[in-house]
């Protein structure tokens, strides 16, 4: 069974963290259904939201890896409902 989740990230130093952030996200491309980024150059930050569908452990693994990058704050909102694999293909 899989969960639907939204991962929200604040990059406090986009120039210094964006490459590592993108590398990690690319490693989890099978989970990702959509991504939206909002640059905020007036405060030298970026906001990123990523919509995912996957196993709880995989979503937590992605969130954990992103959260370990210095200068990035990450939170995840996950569905309470489980979705069968065939419903999310």
N, C-alpha and C positions, 0 to 999 in steps of 0.2 A: 504494500500500500504506500501511496505517496502523499505528500503534503504540498499545498500551495503556500508560497511565502514571498514577502517583499523584503529585500535587504536594502537598507538605507545607509549611506556612507557620507561623511563629511571629510573632505580632503583639505586639511588646514594649510598644506604646502603643495598645491597641485603640481608644480614644476618638479619638485623633488620626489613625489610619491606616485605620480600617475603611471609611470612605466611599470613599476612593480605591481601596482594595483591591476593594471590591464593584463599582465602576464599571469597573475593568479586567476583572474576571471576567465581568461582563455583556456586554462586547464580544466575548467568546469563548464565548458560550452554546452555539454549535453543537458545540463539543468536549466539553462537560461532561456527564457521565453521573450524577454524584452528588457531594454535598458534605456534610461533617460538620464542625461547629464545636464546640469545647469551650472555653467561657469559664473563665478561671482568675482570678477577681477577687482572690483572696488574694495573688496576685503581680502583679497589674495586667497580665496577658497573656492572649492567646487562642491556641489551636492550631486550625488549619484544615487538613483534608485534602480534596483535590479529585480525583475519578476522571475521567480524560479518555480519549478515543479520537480520534486525528487524525494528521495528517502530522507528522513529526519537527520540521520547521521551525515549524509552528504551535504545537506544544507548547512548544518552546524560546522562541518569541516571547512566549507568555503568561508563562512562568516568568521570562524576562528583564525584562519590564515590571513584574511583581510584585516582583522582587528589587531594582529601582531605587528603590522607595519607602523612604525613611528609616524605620528602626525595624522593618523586616520582614526576616526571614531565610527563605529559600526553598530547598528541595531537591526534586529530581525523581528518581523511580525509573521507568525506562522498560523495556518488554518488549524482549527481544532478537529475538523473533519478529515478523515482519510479518503483518498481517491484511488479507485482501482487502476492498475497500470493501463488497461485498455482505454480508459477514459481520458488519459493524458498523452496519448501517442500522437 
